[in-house]
Amino acid sequence: MPAGPEAFQPVDGRQVHTITSDNGKEFLGHEKVASALRADFYFAHPYASWERRRCVGG
């Protein structure tokens, strides 16, 4: 089941500025999420998992 922009809302109410993901098909609708959150969406290069972070806090 695809997640919408509500899945990317921060718990503490802070603004999401960027999202970085891999190139999986689960991010096919990334434009809709980025637009709804007014955030920039980036894709990591293949085989470069260090370009993605698990969670950015603070």
URZIUR-V721528 format. One record per helix or strand. SS is the DSSP state (helix for helix, strand for strand). FROM is the first residue (numbers start at 1). LEN is the number of residues. If there is no record, write none. Layout:
# URZIUR-V721528
SS|FROM|LEN / SS|FROM|LEN
This chain:
# URZIUR-V721528
helix|5|4 / strand|18|4 / helix|25|3 / helix|30|8 / strand|40|4 / helix|49|3
